[in-house]
């Protein structure tokens, strides 16, 4: 099926309160434009240089989200346009985002990445580290960021019960953060679920899914 058809299947079957981020990393501009012409406006990239090049070429009403692991020294290359940064896993990175946002006279939206999977390869903060960060006095000095919620990736496994339990734990923790709201902490987004597990994630309370291969087909890594 075409990109448009694949996109329509997903958008017609997810709840209205769930936002779809189309993962366009490694995809050519022509494929992104096909999704754009089908009505999609939010795309996710995992490499800042590639995202910046696509930003320069493609329509300016596209929302570009940074979904990959973030190196703080590269924040400056996207600070003028990035819509949402999904994978913040340290206070140091938040400080750099705040610094670059200030230079560009912007407030940059962020999600804190939480480690819910058992694999050692996954990045992310523990629940305890998130609480310490959100209740720290230092966070109050970061006036050019807005922490909009959490992001988590489940274990890479065919055992749906493990996946479901990991998503469930993140949703429970996310709900507990509502009492921590402040001027730069507004937890309204729970980003969990990708091509292989987004249906389970939605059932467990996800408000944002990131889908690539189910729309574009198998990715070309060349």
C-alpha positions as CSV (number, residue, x, y, z in Angstrom):
1,X,0.0,0.0,0.0
2,X,1.0,3.6,-0.4
3,X,2.3,5.9,2.3
4,X,-1.0,7.8,2.1
5,X,-3.0,4.6,2.6
6,X,-0.9,3.4,5.5
7,X,-1.1,6.8,7.1
8,X,-4.9,6.9,6.7
9,X,-5.3,3.5,8.3
10,X,-3.4,4.6,11.4
11,X,-5.0,8.1,11.7
12,X,-8.5,6.6,11.3
13,X,-8.0,4.0,14.1
14,X,-6.3,6.0,16.8
15,X,-8.3,8.1,19.4
16,X,-8.6,11.8,18.8
17,X,-6.5,12.5,22.0
18,X,-3.5,10.6,20.6
19,X,-1.0,12.6,18.5
20,X,0.8,10.8,15.7
21,X,4.5,11.6,15.1
22,X,5.6,10.2,11.8
23,X,9.1,8.9,12.2
24,X,10.8,10.2,9.0
25,X,14.5,9.5,9.9
26,X,16.4,8.3,6.8
27,X,13.4,8.9,4.6
28,X,13.8,10.9,1.4
29,X,12.0,14.3,1.0
30,X,9.7,12.7,-1.6
31,X,8.3,10.3,0.9
32,X,7.9,12.9,3.6
33,X,6.1,15.1,1.1
34,X,3.7,12.3,0.3
35,X,2.8,12.0,4.0
36,X,2.6,15.8,4.1
37,X,0.2,16.0,1.2
38,X,-2.0,13.3,2.9
39,X,-2.4,15.8,5.8
40,X,0.4,14.9,8.2
41,X,2.3,17.8,9.8
42,X,4.3,16.3,12.7
43,X,7.5,14.4,11.9
44,X,10.2,13.0,14.1
45,X,14.0,12.7,13.3
46,X,16.8,11.2,15.3
47,X,19.8,13.1,13.8
48,X,19.9,16.9,14.2
49,X,21.8,17.5,11.0
50,X,19.4,15.5,8.9
51,X,16.4,17.2,10.5
52,X,17.9,20.7,9.9
53,X,18.5,19.9,6.2
54,X,14.9,18.7,5.9
55,X,13.6,21.8,7.7
56,X,15.4,24.0,5.2
57,X,13.8,22.2,2.2
58,X,10.3,21.3,3.3
59,X,7.2,23.4,4.0
60,X,7.5,25.6,7.1
61,X,4.3,24.5,8.7
62,X,5.8,21.1,9.5
63,X,6.4,20.4,13.2
64,X,9.9,18.8,13.6
65,X,10.4,16.7,16.7
66,X,13.8,15.5,17.9
67,X,13.2,11.8,18.9
68,X,16.8,10.4,19.1
69,X,19.3,10.4,22.0
70,X,20.4,14.0,22.3
71,X,24.0,15.3,22.4
72,X,23.8,18.6,24.2
73,X,26.6,20.2,22.0
74,X,24.3,19.9,19.0
75,X,21.2,21.5,20.5
76,X,22.2,24.9,18.9
77,X,21.7,23.6,15.4
78,X,18.0,23.0,16.0
79,X,17.1,25.5,18.7
80,X,15.6,28.0,16.2
81,X,12.9,25.6,14.9
82,X,12.5,22.3,16.9
83,X,9.0,21.7,18.1
84,X,9.5,19.1,20.8
85,X,12.5,17.3,22.1
86,X,11.5,13.8,23.2
87,X,14.6,12.3,24.7
88,X,15.9,14.5,27.5
89,X,17.7,12.4,30.1
90,X,19.8,14.8,32.2
91,X,19.7,18.1,33.8
92,X,22.8,19.2,31.9
93,X,20.9,18.7,28.7
94,X,18.0,20.7,30.0
95,X,20.4,23.6,30.8
96,X,21.8,23.6,27.3
97,X,18.4,23.5,25.8
98,X,17.4,26.5,28.0
99,X,20.6,28.3,27.0
100,X,20.0,27.9,23.3
101,X,16.3,28.6,23.6
102,X,17.1,31.9,25.3
103,X,19.5,32.8,22.5
104,X,16.7,32.3,20.0
105,X,14.0,34.0,22.1
106,X,12.0,30.8,22.4
107,X,10.6,28.5,24.9
108,X,11.4,24.9,23.8
109,X,9.1,22.0,24.8
110,X,10.7,18.9,26.2
111,X,9.9,15.4,27.3
112,X,11.9,13.6,30.0
113,X,12.9,10.2,28.8
114,X,12.2,7.5,31.4
115,X,13.9,4.1,31.4
116,X,11.1,1.5,31.7
117,X,12.7,-1.3,29.6
118,X,15.0,-4.0,30.9
119,X,17.6,-3.7,28.2
120,X,20.8,-2.0,29.1
121,X,20.9,-0.2,25.7
122,X,18.0,2.0,26.5
123,X,18.6,5.5,27.8
124,X,16.5,7.3,30.4
125,X,16.0,8.5,33.9
126,X,14.6,6.4,36.7
127,X,11.4,7.4,38.4
128,X,13.3,8.7,41.4
129,X,15.7,10.8,39.2
130,X,12.7,12.4,37.5
131,X,11.2,13.4,40.8
132,X,14.5,14.8,42.0
133,X,14.9,16.8,38.8
134,X,11.3,18.2,38.9
135,X,11.5,19.2,42.5
136,X,15.0,20.7,42.3
137,X,15.6,24.4,43.0
138,X,17.9,24.6,39.9
139,X,15.0,23.7,37.6
140,X,13.3,27.0,38.6
141,X,16.1,28.9,36.9
142,X,15.3,27.4,33.5
143,X,12.8,29.9,32.2
144,X,13.1,29.0,28.5
145,X,12.0,25.3,28.6
146,X,8.7,23.7,29.1
147,X,8.7,20.1,30.3
148,X,5.5,18.8,28.7
149,X,5.6,15.2,30.0
150,X,7.4,11.9,29.7
151,X,8.6,9.5,27.0
152,X,9.4,5.8,27.4
153,X,10.3,2.9,25.2
154,X,9.2,-0.6,26.1
155,X,11.5,-3.7,25.9
156,X,12.1,-5.1,22.5
157,X,10.3,-8.4,23.0
158,X,7.4,-10.4,21.6
159,X,6.0,-10.8,25.1
160,X,3.1,-8.4,25.1
161,X,2.5,-8.7,28.8
162,X,6.0,-7.4,29.5
163,X,5.4,-4.5,27.1
164,X,2.0,-3.8,28.7
165,X,3.3,-3.8,32.2
166,X,6.1,-1.4,31.3
167,X,3.7,1.0,29.7
168,X,1.3,0.7,32.6
169,X,4.0,1.6,35.1
170,X,4.9,4.7,33.2
171,X,1.3,5.8,33.0
172,X,0.9,5.4,36.8
173,X,4.1,7.4,37.3
174,X,3.0,10.1,34.8
175,X,-0.3,10.5,36.7
176,X,1.5,11.0,39.9
177,X,3.4,14.0,38.4
178,X,0.3,16.1,38.0
179,X,0.8,17.6,41.5
180,X,4.2,18.9,40.4
181,X,3.0,21.4,37.9
182,X,4.8,24.7,37.7
183,X,5.6,27.5,35.2
184,X,8.0,25.2,33.3
185,X,6.5,21.8,34.2
186,X,3.2,21.0,32.5
187,X,2.9,17.2,32.2
188,X,0.2,16.7,29.5
189,X,2.1,14.4,27.1
190,X,2.8,10.7,27.6
191,X,4.8,9.6,24.6
192,X,5.0,5.8,24.4
193,X,4.4,3.4,21.6
194,X,6.0,2.8,18.2
195,X,5.2,0.8,15.1
196,X,5.2,-2.6,16.8
197,X,3.5,-1.7,20.1
198,X,1.6,1.5,19.7
199,X,-1.8,-0.2,20.0
200,X,-0.8,-1.6,23.4
201,X,0.6,1.8,24.4
202,X,-2.7,3.6,23.5
203,X,-4.7,1.0,25.6
204,X,-2.4,1.9,28.5
205,X,-2.8,5.6,28.2
206,X,-0.4,7.0,25.7
207,X,-1.2,10.4,24.2
208,X,1.6,10.4,21.6
209,X,2.9,7.6,19.4
210,X,5.9,7.5,17.0
211,X,5.3,5.5,13.9
212,X,7.7,5.0,11.0
213,X,8.0,1.6,9.4
214,X,4.2,1.0,9.6
215,X,3.8,4.0,7.3
216,X,6.9,4.1,5.1
217,X,7.7,0.4,5.1
218,X,11.0,-1.1,6.1
219,X,13.6,1.5,6.5
220,X,16.5,1.9,4.1
221,X,19.7,2.3,6.1
222,X,22.0,2.8,3.1
